[in-house]
Amino acid sequence: MEKSNNIFDIIVIGAGPGGSIAANVAAENGYKTLLLEKEQIGENGRYKACGGATAWELVEEIDYPEDKISRVIESLELHHVDGDHFSKKGKGAVIWRSTFDKFLTDKAVNSGAILKEREGIIRIEKLADSYQITSKNDVYLANYVIAADGVTSPTLKMLNWPYFEKENLILTITKEMKTQKSFIDKILGPDTVHLFFGIKNLISVGYAWLFPKAETITVGWGNQINLIKNSREEFKKFTSLPFVKEALADSKMEIFKPHLIPVGLRPKLYDDNVFAVGDAGGIVDPISGKGIPYAMMSGMFAVEAIKFCEKKDKLDKLGIQYEKLLDRKFLRILKAKRTARDKIFQNDENLKKFLGLWEKYRSSEIIMRKLMD
Ligand SMILES: Cc1cc2nc3c(=O)[nH]c(=O)nc-3n(C[C@H](O)[C@H](O)[C@H](O)COP(=O)(O)OP(=O)(O)OC[C@H]3O[C@@H](n4cnc5c(N)ncnc54)[C@H](O)[C@@H]3O)c2cc1C
């Protein structure tokens, strides 16, 4: 353990969007940074269950190459199983997470972060003034730890941080269905994402979706975990809807993957030089399940908080500074959305009211301007 090249300023655990951006910003700011990822990233990245919908602003902000976008999206069709139908216009992109996450991880490496893939963390211990992290292959030391290892965060579990309440977890099922581009264009529309709602007759708290990728339809379903009776049967109910059945008629399943989405914050986001970032902290839109931009911003803010507090010699204020940055940008809104979510999914009447408003307004506007009241 004497090897000085195993001593870092910051160790980031998990090379998803949150961890990769954190490592990128840390390295750019001159911190000796290690990025530990348990999976193999390789040349092509690694598959992650995700709709892959991103706002066009994000694509532009990170200079994401257009040839890495699977589809450019212009509209969102909101189907309620009672027959009501809403359309929302807006430009976005659908990406494969393998390509997207690798793009961000490459950025971190190009900025000077050291990436160790296939090196999952297996132990973390607090020493007098640093953390000792044991991976599958080695032992490392760091002053700061950024836990960006997803909703189940092994890092925070090993540190005995409290986990999410059951009503703050959505169980999702994803199927990647390979088909022909022309078929997708004809049935779904070339640039349209479809979301399906219905509290009584489809999903009690959540929704289902068809996301068009170049030659694949990502079929997804997600319901609050403590309300699920039989996930496979409930998923089947969705795929039996006439429109969905038609869209999937000529397709072949390539991947099947369940995964959790946190839709409420972890009881704490910082403790003793450890930061919870992205899904590890439950920093996700509680209504839509959108998490990519929040993971990225929280990763950036964790590093900004370290930089600010070191400069001002206020290391006892790290947690306050981190939450202040999160709050200023979006945390306040996510908290308000968490409260609003209970009302929206209380009954179909409220849900349809929300879908009707969503046609015209951003969801944050609906909540902050209290348009549901
Ligand atoms: C079905 C589904 C659909 C979604 N659709 C969208 C969408 O369309 N748009 C959107 O914005 N968001 C979507 N989300 C949410 C989004 O996927 C997450 O919010 C986002 O991935 C969070 O990024 P992250 O970096 O926090 O964590 P993750 O992307 O989960 O990354 C965590 C990383 O940590 C690694 N790791 C885990 N354990 C260890 C360990 N022990 N040691 C080292 N590394 C470890 C993992 O391998 C992984 O690479 C969706 C989620 C799901 C489940």
The ligand as an SDF file (V2000), in Angstrom:
LIG
                    3D

 53 58  0  0  0  0  0  0  0  0999 V2000
  -35.3850    1.6320  -17.7040 C   0  0  0  0  0  0  0  0  0  0  0  0
  -34.8070    2.9990  -17.4750 C   0  0  0  0  0  0  0  0  0  0  0  0
  -35.0300    4.0070  -18.3850 C   0  0  0  0  0  0  0  0  0  0  0  0
  -34.4660    5.2730  -18.1810 C   0  0  0  0  0  0  0  0  0  0  0  0
  -34.6510    6.2150  -19.1400 N   0  0  0  0  0  0  0  0  0  0  0  0
  -34.0660    7.4330  -18.9870 C   0  0  0  0  0  0  0  0  0  0  0  0
  -34.1540    8.3970  -20.0260 C   0  0  0  0  0  0  0  0  0  0  0  0
  -34.7410    8.1610  -21.0860 O   0  0  0  0  0  0  0  0  0  0  0  0
  -33.5520    9.6130  -19.8280 N   0  0  0  0  0  0  0  0  0  0  0  0
  -32.8780    9.9110  -18.6640 C   0  0  0  0  0  0  0  0  0  0  0  0
  -32.3620   11.0340  -18.5230 O   0  0  0  0  0  0  0  0  0  0  0  0
  -32.7670    8.9880  -17.6780 N   0  0  0  0  0  0  0  0  0  0  0  0
  -33.3190    7.7550  -17.8150 C   0  0  0  0  0  0  0  0  0  0  0  0
  -33.1670    6.8090  -16.8360 N   0  0  0  0  0  0  0  0  0  0  0  0
  -32.4050    7.1560  -15.6230 C   0  0  0  0  0  0  0  0  0  0  0  0
  -30.9000    7.0730  -15.8920 C   0  0  0  0  0  0  0  0  0  0  0  0
  -30.5920    5.8550  -16.4960 O   0  0  0  0  0  0  0  0  0  0  0  0
  -30.1070    7.1990  -14.5870 C   0  0  0  0  0  0  0  0  0  0  0  0
  -30.6300    8.2690  -13.8370 O   0  0  0  0  0  0  0  0  0  0  0  0
  -28.6280    7.4380  -14.8680 C   0  0  0  0  0  0  0  0  0  0  0  0
  -28.0580    6.2870  -15.4250 O   0  0  0  0  0  0  0  0  0  0  0  0
  -27.8910    7.7730  -13.5750 C   0  0  0  0  0  0  0  0  0  0  0  0
  -26.5090    7.8740  -13.8310 O   0  0  0  0  0  0  0  0  0  0  0  0
  -25.4540    7.5630  -12.7000 P   0  0  0  0  0  0  0  0  0  0  0  0
  -24.1330    7.9410  -13.2510 O   0  0  0  0  0  0  0  0  0  0  0  0
  -25.8910    8.1460  -11.4190 O   0  0  0  0  0  0  0  0  0  0  0  0
  -25.5480    5.9790  -12.4610 O   0  0  0  0  0  0  0  0  0  0  0  0
  -25.4130    4.7550  -13.4600 P   0  0  0  0  0  0  0  0  0  0  0  0
  -25.6250    5.1590  -14.8550 O   0  0  0  0  0  0  0  0  0  0  0  0
  -26.2810    3.6810  -12.8830 O   0  0  0  0  0  0  0  0  0  0  0  0
  -23.8980    4.3370  -13.3260 O   0  0  0  0  0  0  0  0  0  0  0  0
  -23.4010    3.6700  -12.1790 C   0  0  0  0  0  0  0  0  0  0  0  0
  -22.0950    2.9960  -12.5590 C   0  0  0  0  0  0  0  0  0  0  0  0
  -21.5030    2.4370  -11.3820 O   0  0  0  0  0  0  0  0  0  0  0  0
  -20.9700    1.1770  -11.6910 C   0  0  0  0  0  0  0  0  0  0  0  0
  -20.8290    0.4050  -10.4470 N   0  0  0  0  0  0  0  0  0  0  0  0
  -21.8100   -0.2120   -9.7430 C   0  0  0  0  0  0  0  0  0  0  0  0
  -21.2750   -0.8440   -8.6910 N   0  0  0  0  0  0  0  0  0  0  0  0
  -19.9530   -0.5990   -8.7080 C   0  0  0  0  0  0  0  0  0  0  0  0
  -18.8680   -0.9980   -7.8790 C   0  0  0  0  0  0  0  0  0  0  0  0
  -19.0320   -1.8110   -6.8140 N   0  0  0  0  0  0  0  0  0  0  0  0
  -17.6100   -0.5680   -8.1770 N   0  0  0  0  0  0  0  0  0  0  0  0
  -17.4110    0.2350   -9.2660 C   0  0  0  0  0  0  0  0  0  0  0  0
  -18.3960    0.6020  -10.1010 N   0  0  0  0  0  0  0  0  0  0  0  0
  -19.6560    0.1970   -9.8250 C   0  0  0  0  0  0  0  0  0  0  0  0
  -21.9770    0.5920  -12.6740 C   0  0  0  0  0  0  0  0  0  0  0  0
  -21.4200   -0.4530  -13.4280 O   0  0  0  0  0  0  0  0  0  0  0  0
  -22.3170    1.8260  -13.5230 C   0  0  0  0  0  0  0  0  0  0  0  0
  -21.4860    1.9790  -14.6320 O   0  0  0  0  0  0  0  0  0  0  0  0
  -33.7100    5.5360  -17.0150 C   0  0  0  0  0  0  0  0  0  0  0  0
  -33.4830    4.5110  -16.0900 C   0  0  0  0  0  0  0  0  0  0  0  0
  -34.0070    3.2590  -16.3130 C   0  0  0  0  0  0  0  0  0  0  0  0
  -33.7370    2.1490  -15.3240 C   0  0  0  0  0  0  0  0  0  0  0  0
  1  2  1  0
  2  3  1  0
  2 52  2  0
  3  4  2  0
  4  5  1  0
  4 50  1  0
  5  6  2  0
  6  7  1  0
  6 13  1  0
  7  8  2  0
  7  9  1  0
  9 10  1  0
 10 11  2  0
 10 12  1  0
 12 13  2  0
 13 14  1  0
 14 15  1  0
 14 50  1  0
 15 16  1  0
 16 17  1  0
 16 18  1  0
 18 19  1  0
 18 20  1  0
 20 21  1  0
 20 22  1  0
 22 23  1  0
 23 24  1  0
 24 25  2  0
 24 26  1  0
 24 27  1  0
 27 28  1  0
 28 29  2  0
 28 30  1  0
 28 31  1  0
 31 32  1  0
 32 33  1  0
 33 34  1  0
 33 48  1  0
 34 35  1  0
 35 36  1  0
 35 46  1  0
 36 37  1  0
 36 45  1  0
 37 38  2  0
 38 39  1  0
 39 40  1  0
 39 45  2  0
 40 41  1  0
 40 42  2  0
 42 43  1  0
 43 44  2  0
 44 45  1  0
 46 47  1  0
 46 48  1  0
 48 49  1  0
 50 51  2  0
 51 52  1  0
 52 53  1  0
M  END
$$$$
